[in-house]
Amino acid sequence: MNNRKWGLDLLFILAGVLLDQWTKSLAVLYLKGQEAFVLIPGVLELRYLENRGAAFGILQGGKTIFLIITPIVLLAAAYVLIRMPDGGKYRILHILLDSIIIGAVGNMIDRIRLDYVVDFIYISLIDFPIFNVADMFVSIATVAGAALLLFGKSYRDEDFRFLSIKKEEKDG
């Protein structure tokens, strides 16, 4: 990976983590201890929640599990980013992987600093669990990546040889 592309990944990750942390600080400042702020009646609200679990409130009190799993996910993502070719059809994969890193880092910062994750976005229309910007990065990137890899026609198995740990044998 050349330094210019690696720099773009790092810049995007930093910007995303800062956006996540900034929105969470606004939620603490303006929503904590307050009634829900209705943006679109019957559809979208801002509502403060201290989530001590994972997405959708599962694994409540599982901070230790997350502090073990998150660095493993981050190491795997870094491995893939470092080995992945730059540009072309790989650029979207860089962005999707960067987005997963943003979400993992954003929520890990909360768990280390606060012992919980600040959630504040609530889609009341479908009674969707309260979430945050980091969750949006992870969820959207995961769904988009899965759809791209499963249903897209741009990638073939050989496009992912860069992930192989084995050295390729040379002929002759």
Buried (B, 14 or more C-beta within 10 A) or exposed (E): BEEEBBEBBBEBBEEBBEBBBEBBEEBBEEBEEEEBBBEEEEEBBBBBBEBBBBBEEEEEEBBEEBEEBBEEBBEEBEEBBEBBBBEEEBBBBBBBBBBBBBBBBBBBBBBEEEEBBBBBBBBBEEEEBBBBBBBBBBBBBBEBBEEBBEEEEEBEEEBBEEEEEEEEEEEE
